Amino acid sequence: MDNDFLSNLIREMDSLETLAIENPVNTVARSHMADKQQGIILETIKAFEEDLDDEHEVALKLACFGQTVILNVTGIGFHNPDILRFYGFVNGSKATLMQHVSQLNFLMMSVEKVDPTVPPHRIGFGLPTED
């Protein structure tokens, strides 16, 4: 193979990759990725936290496992393409919930702080701003 052929092939592959990135279908498919869903959830939590007083924190009420579970949330992570992780405590015990993005269903609620002597934990506090 000559160098011109390889150069042209590389240029074609680069242009196809650019088309794939800019393709609206790719953008729609991307909206279902775990990192995108995590961002939406974090923004929702941030807005929810703005109305909380210093005695309350965010918790998620989960209807699963044959019972109702309340998870005091300390963080949210993801593993693309489709797994979200919710970190926190259930009844004082450390807990992690791994959830497929297609199965997200929870009630966000405020609960009294576990330890009244420390400031409330705010999940949305460390989010980047658009400024």
N, CA, C and O atoms as a DFTB+ gen file, in Angstrom:
524 C
 N C O
     1  1       0.846      -1.188       0.000
     2  2       0.000       0.000       0.000
     3  2       0.884       1.241       0.000
     4  3       1.911       1.302       0.676
     5  1       0.454       2.220      -0.773
     6  2       1.250       3.437      -0.807
     7  2       0.770       4.419       0.255
     8  3      -0.317       4.270       0.815
     9  1       1.592       5.413       0.519
    10  2       1.296       6.391       1.567
    11  2       0.068       7.232       1.239
    12  3      -0.680       7.599       2.145
    13  1      -0.160       7.549      -0.050
    14  2      -1.328       8.342      -0.437
    15  2      -2.623       7.607      -0.100
    16  3      -3.579       8.206       0.393
    17  1      -2.641       6.311      -0.369
    18  2      -3.826       5.512      -0.081
    19  2      -4.112       5.526       1.425
    20  3      -5.254       5.728       1.839
    21  1      -3.070       5.309       2.243
    22  2      -3.251       5.312       3.693
    23  2      -3.680       6.681       4.201
    24  3      -4.541       6.771       5.077
    25  1      -3.102       7.730       3.674
    26  2      -3.471       9.089       4.084
    27  2      -4.934       9.375       3.765
    28  3      -5.657       9.933       4.591
    29  1      -5.367       8.995       2.572
    30  2      -6.772       9.195       2.188
    31  2      -7.716       8.380       3.064
    32  3      -8.786       8.851       3.450
    33  1      -7.307       7.157       3.370
    34  2      -8.129       6.297       4.220
    35  2      -8.277       6.898       5.620
    36  3      -9.368       6.887       6.189
    37  1      -7.202       7.410       6.161
    38  2      -7.235       8.028       7.492
    39  2      -8.124       9.267       7.472
    40  3      -8.899       9.485       8.404
    41  1      -8.023      10.088       6.415
    42  2      -8.878      11.274       6.298
    43  2     -10.354      10.888       6.221
    44  3     -11.197      11.535       6.842
    45  1     -10.666       9.850       5.471
    46  2     -12.054       9.383       5.364
    47  2     -12.567       8.900       6.714
    48  3     -13.696       9.207       7.098
    49  1     -11.750       8.155       7.426
    50  2     -12.162       7.651       8.740
    51  2     -12.390       8.805       9.708
    52  3     -13.340       8.772      10.490
    53  1     -11.531       9.827       9.670
    54  2     -11.706      10.993      10.528
    55  2     -13.013      11.717      10.216
    56  3     -13.721      12.143      11.129
    57  1     -13.334      11.858       8.932
    58  2     -14.573      12.548       8.571
    59  2     -15.794      11.723       8.973
    60  3     -16.809      12.293       9.372
    61  1     -15.721      10.411       8.880
    62  2     -16.834       9.562       9.321
    63  2     -17.021       9.671      10.824
    64  3     -18.152       9.704      11.308
    65  1     -15.926       9.727      11.566
    66  2     -16.012       9.869      13.017
    67  2     -16.656      11.204      13.377
    68  3     -17.484      11.270      14.285
    69  1     -16.275      12.273      12.666
    70  2     -16.882      13.584      12.895
    71  2     -18.372      13.542      12.604
    72  3     -19.161      14.095      13.371
    73  1     -18.775      12.905      11.521
    74  2     -20.199      12.771      11.200
    75  2     -20.940      12.016      12.296
    76  3     -22.052      12.393      12.666
    77  1     -20.339      10.964      12.811
    78  2     -20.980      10.181      13.870
    79  2     -21.169      11.016      15.122
    80  3     -22.193      10.904      15.796
    81  1     -20.185      11.859      15.443
    82  2     -20.277      12.700      16.636
    83  2     -21.341      13.774      16.460
    84  3     -22.087      14.058      17.397
    85  1     -21.424      14.378      15.277
    86  2     -22.353      15.474      15.029
    87  2     -23.749      15.013      14.635
    88  3     -24.660      15.836      14.542
    89  1     -23.935      13.756      14.408
    90  2     -25.209      13.205      13.966
    91  2     -26.267      13.365      15.060
    92  3     -26.033      12.943      16.193
    93  1     -27.434      13.966      14.754
    94  2     -28.495      14.125      15.758
    95  2     -28.951      12.796      16.361
    96  3     -29.332      12.751      17.531
    97  1     -28.918      11.731      15.590
    98  2     -29.304      10.423      16.130
    99  2     -28.349      10.027      17.244
   100  3     -28.764       9.474      18.262
   101  1     -27.066      10.313      17.047
   102  2     -26.072      10.026      18.075
   103  2     -26.368      10.835      19.343
   104  3     -26.203      10.321      20.450
   105  1     -26.803      12.089      19.197
   106  2     -27.132      12.934      20.337
   107  2     -28.315      12.355      21.106
   108  3     -28.297      12.322      22.336
   109  1     -29.335      11.902      20.398
   110  2     -30.494      11.297      21.060
   111  2     -30.075      10.027      21.788
   112  3     -30.460       9.822      22.939
   113  1     -29.302       9.185      21.144
   114  2     -28.842       7.949      21.788
   115  2     -28.012       8.277      23.015
   116  3     -28.092       7.565      24.016
   117  1     -27.223       9.331      22.964
   118  2     -26.359       9.731      24.072
   119  2     -27.178      10.147      25.293
   120  3     -26.712      10.003      26.423
   121  1     -28.389      10.659      25.083
   122  2     -29.206      11.131      26.199
   123  2     -29.599      10.001      27.141
   124  3     -30.031      10.258      28.265
   125  1     -29.458       8.770      26.706
   126  2     -29.798       7.633      27.557
   127  2     -28.585       7.058      28.280
   128  3     -28.701       6.065      28.997
   129  1     -27.422       7.682      28.092
   130  2     -26.207       7.208      28.751
   131  2     -26.252       7.557      30.239
   132  3     -26.883       8.535      30.638
   133  1     -25.589       6.762      31.034
   134  2     -25.614       6.932      32.482
   135  2     -25.063       8.287      32.917
   136  3     -25.605       8.892      33.842
   137  1     -24.002       8.783      32.276
   138  2     -23.439      10.065      32.698
   139  2     -24.425      11.210      32.454
   140  3     -24.489      12.149      33.247
   141  1     -25.184      11.138      31.374
   142  2     -26.198      12.156      31.088
   143  2     -27.323      12.083      32.130
   144  3     -27.778      13.115      32.624
   145  1     -27.762      10.890      32.459
   146  2     -28.812      10.709      33.463
   147  2     -28.338      11.179      34.834
   148  3     -29.102      11.786      35.585
   149  1     -27.072      10.897      35.162
   150  2     -26.510      11.355      36.430
   151  2     -26.576      12.881      36.511
   152  3     -26.950      13.435      37.545
   153  1     -26.216      13.552      35.426
   154  2     -26.265      15.014      35.399
   155  2     -27.663      15.551      35.635
   156  3     -27.841      16.524      36.369
   157  1     -28.650      14.930      35.023
   158  2     -30.045      15.348      35.202
   159  2     -30.471      15.166      36.657
   160  3     -31.101      16.048      37.242
   161  1     -30.128      14.027      37.232
   162  2     -30.491      13.755      38.630
   163  2     -29.795      14.734      39.571
   164  3     -30.421      15.251      40.496
   165  1     -28.505      14.994      39.345
   166  2     -27.767      15.918      40.210
   167  2     -28.338      17.330      40.133
   168  3     -28.426      18.015      41.152
   169  1     -28.720      17.768      38.957
   170  2     -29.328      19.101      38.824
   171  2     -30.671      19.159      39.547
   172  3     -31.002      20.173      40.163
   173  1     -31.441      18.083      39.476
   174  2     -32.728      18.025      40.171
   175  2     -32.524      18.058      41.685
   176  3     -33.251      18.746      42.402
   177  1     -31.532      17.312      42.161
   178  2     -31.227      17.304      43.596
   179  2     -30.758      18.682      44.045
   180  3     -31.148      19.156      45.112
   181  1     -29.927      19.321      43.241
   182  2     -29.436      20.665      43.584
   183  2     -30.606      21.628      43.761
   184  3     -30.640      22.392      44.725
   185  1     -31.555      21.596      42.846
   186  2     -32.731      22.467      42.950
   187  2     -33.557      22.118      44.183
   188  3     -34.065      23.012      44.861
   189  1     -33.696      20.835      44.479
   190  2     -34.445      20.380      45.655
   191  2     -33.769      20.861      46.937
   192  3     -34.443      21.296      47.871
   193  1     -32.441      20.784      46.982
   194  2     -31.686      21.167      48.180
   195  2     -31.793      22.655      48.487
   196  3     -31.663      23.058      49.643
   197  1     -32.028      23.470      47.474
   198  2     -32.133      24.915      47.691
   199  2     -33.264      25.274      48.646
   200  3     -33.213      26.321      49.290
   201  1     -34.281      24.429      48.748
   202  2     -35.421      24.698      49.626
   203  2     -35.297      24.038      51.000
   204  3     -36.195      24.175      51.831
   205  1     -34.202      23.328      51.248
   206  2     -34.051      22.646      52.530
   207  2     -33.434      23.569      53.578
   208  3     -32.588      24.407      53.269
   209  1     -33.876      23.398      54.823
   210  2     -33.246      24.143      55.916
   211  2     -31.999      23.385      56.386
   212  3     -31.663      22.334      55.840
   213  1     -31.323      23.920      57.393
   214  2     -30.069      23.320      57.868
   215  2     -30.266      22.040      58.669
   216  3     -29.290      21.402      59.063
   217  1     -31.495      21.662      58.910
   218  2     -31.761      20.450      59.689
   219  2     -32.127      19.248      58.816
   220  3     -32.346      18.151      59.330
   221  1     -32.192      19.452      57.497
   222  2     -32.639      18.380      56.602
   223  2     -31.654      18.117      55.462
   224  3     -30.906      19.000      55.043
   225  1     -31.681      16.879      54.978
   226  2     -30.855      16.434      53.855
   227  2     -31.735      15.681      52.869
   228  3     -32.897      15.388      53.152
   229  1     -31.162      15.368      51.699
   230  2     -31.883      14.620      50.677
   231  2     -31.784      13.129      50.956
   232  3     -30.729      12.619      51.333
   233  1     -32.898      12.443      50.766
   234  2     -32.925      10.981      50.829
   235  2     -33.782      10.491      49.666
   236  3     -34.629      11.220      49.149
   237  1     -33.550       9.263      49.272
   238  2     -34.358       8.639      48.228
   239  2     -35.175       7.528      48.852
   240  3     -34.643       6.687      49.576
   241  1     -36.452       7.524      48.576
   242  2     -37.322       6.458      49.036
   243  2     -37.476       5.479      47.890
   244  3     -38.005       5.822      46.833
   245  1     -37.014       4.263      48.104
   246  2     -36.996       3.243      47.065
   247  2     -38.047       2.184      47.380
   248  3     -38.095       1.654      48.490
   249  1     -38.869       1.887      46.416
   250  2     -39.847       0.816      46.576
   251  2     -39.317      -0.387      45.814
   252  3     -39.575      -0.549      44.622
   253  1     -38.578      -1.220      46.514
   254  2     -37.973      -2.400      45.900
   255  2     -37.598      -3.387      46.995
   256  3     -37.771      -3.114      48.183
   257  1     -37.098      -4.503      46.591
   258  2     -36.656      -5.523      47.530
   259  2     -37.796      -6.014      48.425
   260  3     -37.551      -6.546      49.508
   261  1     -39.053      -5.834      47.971
   262  2     -40.198      -6.283      48.748
   263  2     -40.506      -5.403      49.945
   264  3     -41.321      -5.768      50.792
   265  1     -39.867      -4.256      50.021
   266  2     -40.094      -3.336      51.129
   267  2     -39.761      -1.919      50.680
   268  3     -39.279      -1.707      49.567
   269  1     -40.021      -0.955      51.551
   270  2     -39.634       0.412      51.271
   271  2     -38.308       0.683      51.976
   272  3     -38.155       0.405      53.165
   273  1     -37.364       1.223      51.235
   274  2     -36.034       1.507      51.766
   275  2     -35.772       3.001      51.605
   276  3     -36.048       3.568      50.548
   277  1     -35.244       3.638      52.640
   278  2     -34.863       5.042      52.546
   279  2     -33.348       5.116      52.561
   280  3     -32.696       4.698      53.518
   281  1     -32.802       5.657      51.480
   282  2     -31.362       5.797      51.313
   283  2     -30.989       7.259      51.509
   284  3     -31.364       8.113      50.705
   285  1     -30.238       7.554      52.597
   286  2     -29.687       8.892      52.793
   287  2     -28.519       9.029      51.824
   288  3     -27.483       8.390      52.008
   289  1     -28.676       9.845      50.811
   290  2     -27.725       9.912      49.699
   291  2     -26.524      10.783      50.049
   292  3     -26.669      11.901      50.542
   293  1     -25.332      10.245      49.784
   294  2     -24.104      11.025      49.948
   295  2     -23.402      11.252      48.613
   296  3     -22.520      12.105      48.517
   297  1     -23.783      10.500      47.583
   298  2     -23.154      10.681      46.282
   299  2     -23.813       9.846      45.213
   300  3     -24.524       8.882      45.498
   301  1     -23.565      10.229      43.979
   302  2     -24.100       9.505      42.829
   303  2     -22.977       9.337      41.817
   304  3     -22.288      10.298      41.474
   305  1     -22.796       8.108      41.343
   306  2     -21.793       7.826      40.325
   307  2     -22.429       7.117      39.150
   308  3     -23.633       6.860      39.148
   309  1     -21.621       6.800      38.149
   310  2     -22.153       6.113      36.977
   311  2     -21.086       5.251      36.345
   312  3     -19.889       5.445      36.557
   313  1     -21.550       4.296      35.565
   314  2     -20.684       3.483      34.729
   315  2     -21.399       3.376      33.386
   316  3     -22.382       2.647      33.248
   317  1     -20.885       4.121      32.388
   318  2     -21.511       4.084      31.068
   319  2     -21.423       2.690      30.480
   320  3     -20.421       2.012      30.705
   321  1     -22.397       2.235      29.756
   322  2     -23.438       3.075      29.185
   323  2     -24.693       3.207      30.032
   324  3     -25.493       4.102      29.761
   325  1     -24.918       2.363      31.050
   326  2     -26.274       2.321      31.592
   327  2     -26.425       2.028      33.085
   328  3     -27.515       1.656      33.518
   329  1     -25.375       2.183      33.880
   330  2     -25.482       1.895      35.308
   331  2     -25.245       3.166      36.125
   332  3     -24.247       3.860      35.933
   333  1     -26.168       3.460      37.033
   334  2     -26.004       4.544      38.001
   335  2     -25.773       3.917      39.370
   336  3     -26.318       2.858      39.683
   337  1     -24.959       4.585      40.177
   338  2     -24.702       4.116      41.549
   339  2     -25.095       5.227      42.507
   340  3     -24.676       6.374      42.354
   341  1     -25.901       4.875      43.491
   342  2     -26.309       5.804      44.536
   343  2     -25.615       5.360      45.819
   344  3     -25.791       4.226      46.265
   345  1     -24.827       6.255      46.412
   346  2     -24.073       5.949      47.625
   347  2     -24.729       6.641      48.809
   348  3     -25.276       7.735      48.669
   349  1     -24.675       6.009      49.969
   350  2     -25.219       6.637      51.157
   351  2     -25.366       5.649      52.296
   352  3     -24.559       4.735      52.463
   353  1     -26.430       5.858      53.085
   354  2     -26.661       5.039      54.273
   355  2     -28.130       4.634      54.356
   356  3     -29.021       5.432      54.066
   357  1     -28.371       3.394      54.754
   358  2     -29.711       2.886      55.038
   359  2     -29.707       2.443      56.491
   360  3     -28.952       1.548      56.872
   361  1     -30.552       3.070      57.304
   362  2     -30.620       2.766      58.740
   363  2     -29.240       2.823      59.393
   364  3     -28.919       1.991      60.242
   365  1     -28.424       3.800      58.999
   366  2     -27.105       3.980      59.596
   367  2     -26.011       3.093      59.021
   368  3     -24.843       3.251      59.375
   369  1     -26.363       2.170      58.148
   370  2     -25.368       1.287      57.537
   371  2     -25.015       1.786      56.136
   372  3     -25.885       2.226      55.385
   373  1     -23.722       1.712      55.795
   374  2     -23.266       2.127      54.479
   375  2     -23.968       1.288      53.411
   376  3     -24.118       0.076      53.565
   377  1     -24.401       1.943      52.320
   378  2     -25.131       1.235      51.270
   379  2     -24.801       1.830      49.903
   380  3     -24.516       3.021      49.778
   381  1     -24.848       0.974      48.885
   382  2     -24.700       1.395      47.491
   383  2     -25.786       0.709      46.688
   384  3     -25.937      -0.512      46.738
   385  1     -26.538       1.503      45.951
   386  2     -27.555       0.973      45.063
   387  2     -27.048       1.098      43.637
   388  3     -26.717       2.197      43.192
   389  1     -26.983      -0.009      42.920
   390  2     -26.642       0.003      41.498
   391  2     -27.953      -0.147      40.739
   392  3     -28.728      -1.070      40.992
   393  1     -28.189       0.765      39.811
   394  2     -29.479       0.798      39.122
   395  2     -29.268       0.996      37.628
   396  3     -28.480       1.847      37.216
   397  1     -29.970       0.214      36.818
   398  2     -29.953       0.402      35.367
   399  2     -30.754       1.660      35.051
   400  3     -31.790       1.899      35.671
   401  1     -30.292       2.467      34.098
   402  2     -30.969       3.733      33.795
   403  2     -32.422       3.543      33.369
   404  3     -33.233       4.450      33.556
   405  1     -32.768       2.406      32.811
   406  2     -34.146       2.175      32.384
   407  2     -35.065       1.845      33.556
   408  3     -36.282       1.777      33.383
   409  1     -34.503       1.639      34.740
   410  2     -35.313       1.268      35.899
   411  2     -35.347       2.345      36.971
   412  3     -35.726       2.068      38.110
   413  1     -34.959       3.565      36.629
   414  2     -34.946       4.644      37.616
   415  2     -36.365       4.991      38.030
   416  3     -37.214       5.321      37.202
   417  1     -36.596       4.908      39.321
   418  2     -37.901       5.222      39.861
   419  2     -37.740       5.366      41.362
   420  3     -37.605       4.372      42.075
   421  1     -37.755       6.606      41.846
   422  2     -37.616       6.831      43.278
   423  2     -38.286       8.134      43.654
   424  3     -38.551       8.986      42.806
   425  1     -38.553       8.271      44.930
   426  2     -39.138       9.480      45.476
   427  2     -38.036      10.229      46.213
   428  3     -37.436       9.699      47.147
   429  1     -37.771      11.466      45.790
   430  2     -36.792      12.291      46.480
   431  2     -37.524      12.982      47.625
   432  3     -38.609      13.532      47.436
   433  1     -36.928      12.949      48.808
   434  2     -37.578      13.530      49.970
   435  2     -36.557      14.134      50.910
   436  3     -35.369      13.822      50.823
   437  1     -37.002      14.986      51.797
   438  2     -36.103      15.532      52.802
   439  2     -36.271      14.720      54.085
   440  3     -37.373      14.308      54.447
   441  1     -35.156      14.507      54.748
   442  2     -35.159      13.797      56.035
   443  2     -34.287      14.577      57.007
   444  3     -33.403      15.330      56.599
   445  1     -34.545      14.389      58.294
   446  2     -33.703      15.038      59.292
   447  2     -32.297      14.474      59.212
   448  3     -32.103      13.300      58.899
   449  1     -31.304      15.334      59.503
   450  2     -29.916      14.899      59.473
   451  2     -29.714      13.745      60.451
   452  3     -30.338      13.685      61.511
   453  1     -28.837      12.842      60.069
   454  2     -28.502      11.712      60.944
   455  2     -27.795      12.225      62.191
   456  3     -28.097      11.792      63.303
   457  1     -26.847      13.153      62.006
   458  2     -26.089      13.727      63.120
   459  2     -26.399      15.215      63.195
   460  3     -25.926      15.985      62.359
   461  1     -27.197      15.637      64.196
   462  2     -27.601      17.040      64.271
   463  2     -26.448      18.003      64.581
   464  3     -26.623      19.217      64.469
   465  1     -25.286      17.492      64.963
   466  2     -24.165      18.363      65.322
   467  2     -23.300      18.761      64.124
   468  3     -22.427      19.620      64.253
   469  1     -23.532      18.150      62.967
   470  2     -22.732      18.481      61.778
   471  2     -23.613      19.181      60.746
   472  3     -24.832      19.006      60.747
   473  1     -23.005      19.967      59.874
   474  2     -23.800      20.624      58.823
   475  2     -24.459      19.585      57.913
   476  3     -23.961      18.466      57.790
   477  1     -25.571      19.946      57.277
   478  2     -26.236      18.996      56.380
   479  2     -25.361      18.659      55.182
   480  3     -24.632      19.508      54.671
   481  1     -25.444      17.417      54.745
   482  2     -24.712      16.988      53.561
   483  2     -25.490      17.449      52.333
   484  3     -26.685      17.177      52.214
   485  1     -24.813      18.145      51.422
   486  2     -25.454      18.641      50.212
   487  2     -24.794      18.000      49.001
   488  3     -23.615      18.237      48.737
   489  1     -25.539      17.199      48.272
   490  2     -25.025      16.504      47.099
   491  2     -24.753      17.483      45.970
   492  3     -23.718      17.395      45.309
   493  1     -25.668      18.412      45.742
   494  2     -25.536      19.345      44.642
   495  2     -24.518      20.449      44.870
   496  3     -24.237      21.228      43.959
   497  1     -23.957      20.529      46.082
   498  2     -23.056      21.616      46.435
   499  2     -21.827      21.687      45.540
   500  3     -21.395      22.780      45.176
   501  1     -21.252      20.526      45.175
   502  2     -20.026      20.510      44.407
   503  2     -20.216      20.504      42.901
   504  3     -19.254      20.294      42.162
   505  1     -21.422      20.727      42.433
   506  2     -21.669      20.701      40.987
   507  2     -21.043      21.905      40.311
   508  3     -21.045      23.004      40.866
   509  1     -20.507      21.705      39.112
   510  2     -19.957      22.839      38.375
   511  2     -21.077      23.791      37.956
   512  3     -22.212      23.373      37.726
   513  1     -20.742      25.060      37.862
   514  2     -21.731      26.044      37.422
   515  2     -21.387      26.495      36.014
   516  3     -20.293      26.223      35.520
   517  1     -22.313      27.180      35.371
   518  2     -22.102      27.628      33.997
   519  2     -21.423      28.979      33.948
   520  3     -21.197      29.499      32.856
   521  1     -21.076      29.587      35.113
   522  2     -20.427      30.913      35.143
   523  2     -19.045      30.843      34.551
   524  3     -18.347      31.855      34.489
